[in-house]
Amino acid sequence: MTETKKNTAPQKNADEKLKSDDKQARLAEALRANLRRRKAQARDRRDTGSK
């Protein structure tokens, strides 16, 4: 029997890692923006409710 091994180029793995890192950075920024928006909404509700 002959075994075949996949030829994975290091460049391809590096490109996938960069894409993954970019995606993680975008998701992290989206989560921070969402948290800021939710905090602002909570402050507005709190301030509006106390008047």
C-alpha positions in Angstrom: 0.0 0.0 0.0 1.1 3.5 -0.7 0.3 6.4 1.5 -0.2 9.8 0.2 0.5 12.8 2.3 -1.0 16.2 1.8 1.4 18.9 0.8 0.4 21.8 3.0 2.4 24.8 2.2 3.5 26.9 5.2 2.3 30.0 3.4 -1.3 28.6 3.2 -1.3 28.0 7.0 0.1 31.5 7.6 -2.6 33.0 5.4 -5.3 31.1 7.3 -3.9 32.2 10.6 -3.9 35.9 9.4 -7.6 35.5 8.3 -8.4 33.9 11.6 -6.6 36.7 13.5 -8.4 39.3 11.5 -11.8 37.7 12.1 -11.1 37.5 15.8 -10.1 41.2 15.9 -13.3 42.1 14.0 -15.5 40.0 16.4 -13.7 41.5 19.5 -14.4 45.1 18.2 -18.0 44.2 17.4 -18.4 42.9 21.0 -16.9 46.1 22.5 -19.1 48.3 20.3 -22.2 46.2 21.4 -21.2 46.6 25.0 -20.8 50.3 24.7 -24.2 50.6 23.0 -25.9 48.5 25.7 -24.3 50.5 28.5 -25.4 53.7 26.9 -29.0 52.4 26.5 -29.0 51.3 30.2 -27.8 54.8 31.3 -30.5 56.4 29.2 -33.2 54.2 30.7 -31.9 54.8 34.2 -31.7 58.6 33.7 -35.1 58.8 32.0 -36.8 56.7 34.7 -35.6 58.9 37.5 -37.2 62.1 36.2 
